[in-house]
Amino acid sequence: MSDHHCCNLCGHRNGHIREGRLGRYQVTCDTCEERKGTHLVKTTHGYASRAVVQSREPVAA
């Protein structure tokens, strides 16, 4: 078995098997690991996509 795998998130090589993870998050590259969670924002109802939250914020007058 090769030491290099394709990252399940971006499709590039040099993905690493991450122990204790399932599905598409089991094999990820270091770049995707560094960005992990940066697209999420904690809201009063849980976590949501940063893009959705920013599009729903009221405009300050």
PyMOL Python script that loads the backbone (N, CA, C, O; Angstrom):
from pymol import cmd

cmd.read_pdbstr("""\
ATOM      1  N   MET A   1       0.841  -1.184   0.000  1.00  0.00           N
ATOM      2  CA  MET A   1       0.000   0.000   0.000  1.00  0.00           C
ATOM      3  C   MET A   1       0.884   1.244   0.000  1.00  0.00           C
ATOM      4  O   MET A   1       1.901   1.290   0.693  1.00  0.00           O
ATOM      5  N   SER A   2       0.506   2.220  -0.755  1.00  0.00           N
ATOM      6  CA  SER A   2       1.281   3.441  -0.907  1.00  0.00           C
ATOM      7  C   SER A   2       1.131   4.344   0.308  1.00  0.00           C
ATOM      8  O   SER A   2       0.115   4.307   1.002  1.00  0.00           O
ATOM      9  N   ASP A   3       2.157   5.159   0.557  1.00  0.00           N
ATOM     10  CA  ASP A   3       2.096   6.134   1.640  1.00  0.00           C
ATOM     11  C   ASP A   3       1.270   7.355   1.254  1.00  0.00           C
ATOM     12  O   ASP A   3       0.858   8.127   2.119  1.00  0.00           O
ATOM     13  N   HIS A   4       1.026   7.532  -0.047  1.00  0.00           N
ATOM     14  CA  HIS A   4       0.298   8.696  -0.530  1.00  0.00           C
ATOM     15  C   HIS A   4      -1.105   8.292  -0.950  1.00  0.00           C
ATOM     16  O   HIS A   4      -1.300   7.282  -1.627  1.00  0.00           O
ATOM     17  N   HIS A   5      -2.060   9.078  -0.549  1.00  0.00           N
ATOM     18  CA  HIS A   5      -3.460   8.859  -0.892  1.00  0.00           C
ATOM     19  C   HIS A   5      -4.018  10.169  -1.428  1.00  0.00           C
ATOM     20  O   HIS A   5      -3.457  11.235  -1.174  1.00  0.00           O
ATOM     21  N   CYS A   6      -5.105  10.098  -2.160  1.00  0.00           N
ATOM     22  CA  CYS A   6      -5.782  11.310  -2.603  1.00  0.00           C
ATOM     23  C   CYS A   6      -6.635  11.829  -1.459  1.00  0.00           C
ATOM     24  O   CYS A   6      -7.339  11.063  -0.800  1.00  0.00           O
ATOM     25  N   CYS A   7      -6.570  13.125  -1.228  1.00  0.00           N
ATOM     26  CA  CYS A   7      -7.389  13.765  -0.203  1.00  0.00           C
ATOM     27  C   CYS A   7      -8.857  13.640  -0.622  1.00  0.00           C
ATOM     28  O   CYS A   7      -9.199  13.933  -1.768  1.00  0.00           O
ATOM     29  N   ASN A   8      -9.713  13.213   0.282  1.00  0.00           N
ATOM     30  CA  ASN A   8     -11.131  13.054  -0.026  1.00  0.00           C
ATOM     31  C   ASN A   8     -11.855  14.391  -0.128  1.00  0.00           C
ATOM     32  O   ASN A   8     -12.965  14.439  -0.660  1.00  0.00           O
ATOM     33  N   LEU A   9     -11.265  15.474   0.363  1.00  0.00           N
ATOM     34  CA  LEU A   9     -11.928  16.770   0.329  1.00  0.00           C
ATOM     35  C   LEU A   9     -11.575  17.574  -0.921  1.00  0.00           C
ATOM     36  O   LEU A   9     -12.461  18.137  -1.562  1.00  0.00           O
ATOM     37  N   CYS A  10     -10.288  17.632  -1.273  1.00  0.00           N
ATOM     38  CA  CYS A  10      -9.881  18.445  -2.424  1.00  0.00           C
ATOM     39  C   CYS A  10      -9.449  17.601  -3.623  1.00  0.00           C
ATOM     40  O   CYS A  10      -9.376  18.116  -4.739  1.00  0.00           O
ATOM     41  N   GLY A  11      -9.162  16.314  -3.413  1.00  0.00           N
ATOM     42  CA  GLY A  11      -8.781  15.434  -4.507  1.00  0.00           C
ATOM     43  C   GLY A  11      -7.301  15.426  -4.831  1.00  0.00           C
ATOM     44  O   GLY A  11      -6.878  14.677  -5.711  1.00  0.00           O
ATOM     45  N   HIS A  12      -6.495  16.235  -4.149  1.00  0.00           N
ATOM     46  CA  HIS A  12      -5.064  16.262  -4.419  1.00  0.00           C
ATOM     47  C   HIS A  12      -4.365  15.104  -3.731  1.00  0.00           C
ATOM     48  O   HIS A  12      -4.924  14.467  -2.837  1.00  0.00           O
ATOM     49  N   ARG A  13      -3.133  14.835  -4.156  1.00  0.00           N
ATOM     50  CA  ARG A  13      -2.344  13.771  -3.536  1.00  0.00           C
ATOM     51  C   ARG A  13      -1.849  14.217  -2.172  1.00  0.00           C
ATOM     52  O   ARG A  13      -2.111  15.336  -1.729  1.00  0.00           O
ATOM     53  N   ASN A  14      -1.137  13.331  -1.525  1.00  0.00           N
ATOM     54  CA  ASN A  14      -0.547  13.575  -0.213  1.00  0.00           C
ATOM     55  C   ASN A  14      -1.577  13.649   0.905  1.00  0.00           C
ATOM     56  O   ASN A  14      -1.364  14.325   1.912  1.00  0.00           O
ATOM     57  N   GLY A  15      -2.686  12.955   0.727  1.00  0.00           N
ATOM     58  CA  GLY A  15      -3.643  12.837   1.817  1.00  0.00           C
ATOM     59  C   GLY A  15      -3.118  11.833   2.832  1.00  0.00           C
ATOM     60  O   GLY A  15      -2.388  10.908   2.474  1.00  0.00           O
ATOM     61  N   HIS A  16      -3.475  12.007   4.065  1.00  0.00           N
ATOM     62  CA  HIS A  16      -3.056  11.115   5.137  1.00  0.00           C
ATOM     63  C   HIS A  16      -4.293  10.506   5.790  1.00  0.00           C
ATOM     64  O   HIS A  16      -5.317  11.171   5.946  1.00  0.00           O
ATOM     65  N   ILE A  17      -4.186   9.246   6.165  1.00  0.00           N
ATOM     66  CA  ILE A  17      -5.290   8.588   6.858  1.00  0.00           C
ATOM     67  C   ILE A  17      -5.337   9.134   8.285  1.00  0.00           C
ATOM     68  O   ILE A  17      -4.348   9.065   9.016  1.00  0.00           O
ATOM     69  N   ARG A  18      -6.478   9.670   8.670  1.00  0.00           N
ATOM     70  CA  ARG A  18      -6.665  10.242  10.004  1.00  0.00           C
ATOM     71  C   ARG A  18      -7.412   9.212  10.848  1.00  0.00           C
ATOM     72  O   ARG A  18      -8.569   8.886  10.581  1.00  0.00           O
ATOM     73  N   GLU A  19      -6.740   8.720  11.847  1.00  0.00           N
ATOM     74  CA  GLU A  19      -7.334   7.690  12.716  1.00  0.00           C
ATOM     75  C   GLU A  19      -8.561   8.232  13.447  1.00  0.00           C
ATOM     76  O   GLU A  19      -8.583   9.390  13.862  1.00  0.00           O
ATOM     77  N   GLY A  20      -9.555   7.407  13.597  1.00  0.00           N
ATOM     78  CA  GLY A  20     -10.753   7.776  14.345  1.00  0.00           C
ATOM     79  C   GLY A  20     -11.765   8.581  13.562  1.00  0.00           C
ATOM     80  O   GLY A  20     -12.725   9.088  14.142  1.00  0.00           O
ATOM     81  N   ARG A  21     -11.581   8.711  12.264  1.00  0.00           N
ATOM     82  CA  ARG A  21     -12.526   9.467  11.447  1.00  0.00           C
ATOM     83  C   ARG A  21     -13.213   8.543  10.466  1.00  0.00           C
ATOM     84  O   ARG A  21     -12.675   7.505  10.082  1.00  0.00           O
ATOM     85  N   LEU A  22     -14.402   8.933  10.069  1.00  0.00           N
ATOM     86  CA  LEU A  22     -15.185   8.136   9.132  1.00  0.00           C
ATOM     87  C   LEU A  22     -15.479   8.924   7.868  1.00  0.00           C
ATOM     88  O   LEU A  22     -15.393  10.152   7.853  1.00  0.00           O
ATOM     89  N   GLY A  23     -15.819   8.221   6.830  1.00  0.00           N
ATOM     90  CA  GLY A  23     -16.270   8.844   5.592  1.00  0.00           C
ATOM     91  C   GLY A  23     -15.214   9.692   4.927  1.00  0.00           C
ATOM     92  O   GLY A  23     -14.028   9.362   4.940  1.00  0.00           O
ATOM     93  N   ARG A  24     -15.656  10.785   4.349  1.00  0.00           N
ATOM     94  CA  ARG A  24     -14.761  11.635   3.560  1.00  0.00           C
ATOM     95  C   ARG A  24     -13.702  12.317   4.392  1.00  0.00           C
ATOM     96  O   ARG A  24     -12.715  12.797   3.833  1.00  0.00           O
ATOM     97  N   TYR A  25     -13.857  12.384   5.699  1.00  0.00           N
ATOM     98  CA  TYR A  25     -12.879  13.043   6.567  1.00  0.00           C
ATOM     99  C   TYR A  25     -11.784  12.094   7.042  1.00  0.00           C
ATOM    100  O   TYR A  25     -10.910  12.498   7.809  1.00  0.00           O
ATOM    101  N   GLN A  26     -11.818  10.840   6.598  1.00  0.00           N
ATOM    102  CA  GLN A  26     -10.825   9.863   7.016  1.00  0.00           C
ATOM    103  C   GLN A  26      -9.478  10.090   6.339  1.00  0.00           C
ATOM    104  O   GLN A  26      -8.436   9.881   6.960  1.00  0.00           O
ATOM    105  N   VAL A  27      -9.481  10.520   5.067  1.00  0.00           N
ATOM    106  CA  VAL A  27      -8.231  10.767   4.343  1.00  0.00           C
ATOM    107  C   VAL A  27      -8.234  12.227   3.895  1.00  0.00           C
ATOM    108  O   VAL A  27      -8.994  12.610   3.006  1.00  0.00           O
ATOM    109  N   THR A  28      -7.372  13.040   4.521  1.00  0.00           N
ATOM    110  CA  THR A  28      -7.293  14.456   4.181  1.00  0.00           C
ATOM    111  C   THR A  28      -5.836  14.890   4.065  1.00  0.00           C
ATOM    112  O   THR A  28      -4.946  14.271   4.650  1.00  0.00           O
ATOM    113  N   CYS A  29      -5.600  15.956   3.309  1.00  0.00           N
ATOM    114  CA  CYS A  29      -4.252  16.508   3.189  1.00  0.00           C
ATOM    115  C   CYS A  29      -4.038  17.552   4.287  1.00  0.00           C
ATOM    116  O   CYS A  29      -4.989  17.967   4.949  1.00  0.00           O
ATOM    117  N   ASP A  30      -2.803  17.967   4.474  1.00  0.00           N
ATOM    118  CA  ASP A  30      -2.488  18.936   5.521  1.00  0.00           C
ATOM    119  C   ASP A  30      -3.154  20.286   5.276  1.00  0.00           C
ATOM    120  O   ASP A  30      -3.535  20.966   6.229  1.00  0.00           O
ATOM    121  N   THR A  31      -3.297  20.682   4.016  1.00  0.00           N
ATOM    122  CA  THR A  31      -3.930  21.965   3.697  1.00  0.00           C
ATOM    123  C   THR A  31      -5.389  21.975   4.133  1.00  0.00           C
ATOM    124  O   THR A  31      -5.851  22.948   4.731  1.00  0.00           O
ATOM    125  N   CYS A  32      -6.117  20.905   3.840  1.00  0.00           N
ATOM    126  CA  CYS A  32      -7.519  20.826   4.246  1.00  0.00           C
ATOM    127  C   CYS A  32      -7.635  20.742   5.765  1.00  0.00           C
ATOM    128  O   CYS A  32      -8.583  21.277   6.340  1.00  0.00           O
ATOM    129  N   GLU A  33      -6.699  20.089   6.412  1.00  0.00           N
ATOM    130  CA  GLU A  33      -6.705  20.012   7.874  1.00  0.00           C
ATOM    131  C   GLU A  33      -6.541  21.394   8.496  1.00  0.00           C
ATOM    132  O   GLU A  33      -7.184  21.702   9.500  1.00  0.00           O
ATOM    133  N   GLU A  34      -5.691  22.224   7.910  1.00  0.00           N
ATOM    134  CA  GLU A  34      -5.477  23.573   8.433  1.00  0.00           C
ATOM    135  C   GLU A  34      -6.716  24.441   8.269  1.00  0.00           C
ATOM    136  O   GLU A  34      -6.980  25.315   9.094  1.00  0.00           O
ATOM    137  N   ARG A  35      -7.477  24.202   7.204  1.00  0.00           N
ATOM    138  CA  ARG A  35      -8.680  25.000   6.945  1.00  0.00           C
ATOM    139  C   ARG A  35      -9.916  24.445   7.632  1.00  0.00           C
ATOM    140  O   ARG A  35     -10.988  25.047   7.569  1.00  0.00           O
ATOM    141  N   LYS A  36      -9.775  23.311   8.282  1.00  0.00           N
ATOM    142  CA  LYS A  36     -10.920  22.616   8.881  1.00  0.00           C
ATOM    143  C   LYS A  36     -11.698  23.548   9.813  1.00  0.00           C
ATOM    144  O   LYS A  36     -11.133  24.101  10.757  1.00  0.00           O
ATOM    145  N   GLY A  37     -12.955  23.714   9.553  1.00  0.00           N
ATOM    146  CA  GLY A  37     -13.824  24.500  10.412  1.00  0.00           C
ATOM    147  C   GLY A  37     -13.824  25.989  10.147  1.00  0.00           C
ATOM    148  O   GLY A  37     -14.629  26.700  10.750  1.00  0.00           O
ATOM    149  N   THR A  38     -12.969  26.501   9.281  1.00  0.00           N
ATOM    150  CA  THR A  38     -12.926  27.942   9.064  1.00  0.00           C
ATOM    151  C   THR A  38     -14.148  28.439   8.305  1.00  0.00           C
ATOM    152  O   THR A  38     -14.397  29.644   8.279  1.00  0.00           O
ATOM    153  N   HIS A  39     -14.918  27.546   7.685  1.00  0.00           N
ATOM    154  CA  HIS A  39     -16.119  27.944   6.965  1.00  0.00           C
ATOM    155  C   HIS A  39     -17.344  27.950   7.870  1.00  0.00           C
ATOM    156  O   HIS A  39     -18.438  28.293   7.421  1.00  0.00           O
ATOM    157  N   LEU A  40     -17.178  27.573   9.153  1.00  0.00           N
ATOM    158  CA  LEU A  40     -18.294  27.511  10.083  1.00  0.00           C
ATOM    159  C   LEU A  40     -18.254  28.648  11.100  1.00  0.00           C
ATOM    160  O   LEU A  40     -17.185  29.118  11.489  1.00  0.00           O
ATOM    161  N   VAL A  41     -19.431  29.074  11.517  1.00  0.00           N
ATOM    162  CA  VAL A  41     -19.579  30.104  12.531  1.00  0.00           C
ATOM    163  C   VAL A  41     -20.565  29.587  13.571  1.00  0.00           C
ATOM    164  O   VAL A  41     -21.604  29.029  13.220  1.00  0.00           O
ATOM    165  N   LYS A  42     -20.242  29.770  14.849  1.00  0.00           N
ATOM    166  CA  LYS A  42     -21.163  29.344  15.902  1.00  0.00           C
ATOM    167  C   LYS A  42     -22.272  30.376  16.023  1.00  0.00           C
ATOM    168  O   LYS A  42     -22.007  31.571  16.157  1.00  0.00           O
ATOM    169  N   THR A  43     -23.517  29.913  15.975  1.00  0.00           N
ATOM    170  CA  THR A  43     -24.684  30.784  16.115  1.00  0.00           C
ATOM    171  C   THR A  43     -25.475  30.353  17.345  1.00  0.00           C
ATOM    172  O   THR A  43     -25.099  29.401  18.029  1.00  0.00           O
ATOM    173  N   THR A  44     -26.549  31.042  17.616  1.00  0.00           N
ATOM    174  CA  THR A  44     -27.384  30.678  18.767  1.00  0.00           C
ATOM    175  C   THR A  44     -28.075  29.342  18.549  1.00  0.00           C
ATOM    176  O   THR A  44     -28.535  28.721  19.507  1.00  0.00           O
ATOM    177  N   HIS A  45     -28.155  28.892  17.301  1.00  0.00           N
ATOM    178  CA  HIS A  45     -28.811  27.621  16.974  1.00  0.00           C
ATOM    179  C   HIS A  45     -27.827  26.511  16.655  1.00  0.00           C
ATOM    180  O   HIS A  45     -28.245  25.428  16.246  1.00  0.00           O
ATOM    181  N   GLY A  46     -26.534  26.746  16.829  1.00  0.00           N
ATOM    182  CA  GLY A  46     -25.506  25.756  16.498  1.00  0.00           C
ATOM    183  C   GLY A  46     -24.541  26.333  15.485  1.00  0.00           C
ATOM    184  O   GLY A  46     -24.339  27.546  15.442  1.00  0.00           O
ATOM    185  N   TYR A  47     -23.940  25.480  14.668  1.00  0.00           N
ATOM    186  CA  TYR A  47     -22.969  25.938  13.675  1.00  0.00           C
ATOM    187  C   TYR A  47     -23.638  26.097  12.319  1.00  0.00           C
ATOM    188  O   TYR A  47     -24.518  25.319  11.950  1.00  0.00           O
ATOM    189  N   ALA A  48     -23.208  27.119  11.580  1.00  0.00           N
ATOM    190  CA  ALA A  48     -23.748  27.380  10.246  1.00  0.00           C
ATOM    191  C   ALA A  48     -22.621  27.832   9.339  1.00  0.00           C
ATOM    192  O   ALA A  48     -21.557  28.243   9.804  1.00  0.00           O
ATOM    193  N   SER A  49     -22.862  27.753   8.056  1.00  0.00           N
ATOM    194  CA  SER A  49     -21.872  28.192   7.071  1.00  0.00           C
ATOM    195  C   SER A  49     -21.626  29.685   7.212  1.00  0.00           C
ATOM    196  O   SER A  49     -22.570  30.462   7.358  1.00  0.00           O
ATOM    197  N   ARG A  50     -20.362  30.089   7.170  1.00  0.00           N
ATOM    198  CA  ARG A  50     -19.995  31.512   7.288  1.00  0.00           C
ATOM    199  C   ARG A  50     -20.675  32.333   6.191  1.00  0.00           C
ATOM    200  O   ARG A  50     -21.121  33.450   6.451  1.00  0.00           O
ATOM    201  N   ALA A  51     -20.761  31.803   4.978  1.00  0.00           N
ATOM    202  CA  ALA A  51     -21.375  32.528   3.864  1.00  0.00           C
ATOM    203  C   ALA A  51     -22.851  32.800   4.119  1.00  0.00           C
ATOM    204  O   ALA A  51     -23.342  33.881   3.792  1.00  0.00           O
ATOM    205  N   VAL A  52     -23.556  31.851   4.689  1.00  0.00           N
ATOM    206  CA  VAL A  52     -24.980  32.018   4.975  1.00  0.00           C
ATOM    207  C   VAL A  52     -25.182  33.040   6.080  1.00  0.00           C
ATOM    208  O   VAL A  52     -26.066  33.891   5.984  1.00  0.00           O
ATOM    209  N   VAL A  53     -24.377  32.964   7.123  1.00  0.00           N
ATOM    210  CA  VAL A  53     -24.511  33.888   8.249  1.00  0.00           C
ATOM    211  C   VAL A  53     -24.237  35.310   7.797  1.00  0.00           C
ATOM    212  O   VAL A  53     -24.970  36.224   8.174  1.00  0.00           O
ATOM    213  N   GLN A  54     -23.191  35.523   6.991  1.00  0.00           N
ATOM    214  CA  GLN A  54     -22.856  36.871   6.532  1.00  0.00           C
ATOM    215  C   GLN A  54     -23.937  37.426   5.617  1.00  0.00           C
ATOM    216  O   GLN A  54     -24.183  38.632   5.635  1.00  0.00           O
ATOM    217  N   SER A  55     -24.586  36.594   4.824  1.00  0.00           N
ATOM    218  CA  SER A  55     -25.622  37.087   3.914  1.00  0.00           C
ATOM    219  C   SER A  55     -26.910  37.445   4.664  1.00  0.00           C
ATOM    220  O   SER A  55     -27.747  38.173   4.132  1.00  0.00           O
ATOM    221  N   ARG A  56     -27.076  36.943   5.889  1.00  0.00           N
ATOM    222  CA  ARG A  56     -28.286  37.213   6.668  1.00  0.00           C
ATOM    223  C   ARG A  56     -28.090  38.278   7.737  1.00  0.00           C
ATOM    224  O   ARG A  56     -29.053  38.658   8.403  1.00  0.00           O
ATOM    225  N   GLU A  57     -26.862  38.773   7.921  1.00  0.00           N
ATOM    226  CA  GLU A  57     -26.616  39.791   8.933  1.00  0.00           C
ATOM    227  C   GLU A  57     -27.276  41.105   8.492  1.00  0.00           C
ATOM    228  O   GLU A  57     -27.198  41.483   7.323  1.00  0.00           O
ATOM    229  N   PRO A  58     -27.927  41.798   9.440  1.00  0.00           N
ATOM    230  CA  PRO A  58     -28.536  43.089   9.089  1.00  0.00           C
ATOM    231  C   PRO A  58     -27.455  44.127   8.784  1.00  0.00           C
ATOM    232  O   PRO A  58     -26.375  44.105   9.375  1.00  0.00           O
ATOM    233  N   VAL A  59     -27.751  45.014   7.875  1.00  0.00           N
ATOM    234  CA  VAL A  59     -26.816  46.063   7.497  1.00  0.00           C
ATOM    235  C   VAL A  59     -26.881  47.157   8.545  1.00  0.00           C
ATOM    236  O   VAL A  59     -27.969  47.636   8.863  1.00  0.00           O
ATOM    237  N   ALA A  60     -25.748  47.562   9.086  1.00  0.00           N
ATOM    238  CA  ALA A  60     -25.701  48.623  10.094  1.00  0.00           C
ATOM    239  C   ALA A  60     -25.996  49.954   9.437  1.00  0.00           C
ATOM    240  O   ALA A  60     -25.475  50.265   8.366  1.00  0.00           O
ATOM    241  N   ALA A  61     -26.835  50.733  10.090  1.00  0.00           N
ATOM    242  CA  ALA A  61     -27.229  52.037   9.526  1.00  0.00           C
ATOM    243  C   ALA A  61     -26.254  53.115   9.912  1.00  0.00           C
ATOM    244  O   ALA A  61     -26.428  54.271   9.527  1.00  0.00           O
TER     245      ALA A  61
END
""", "prot")
cmd.dss("prot")
cmd.show_as("cartoon", "prot")
cmd.util.cbc("prot")
cmd.orient("prot")
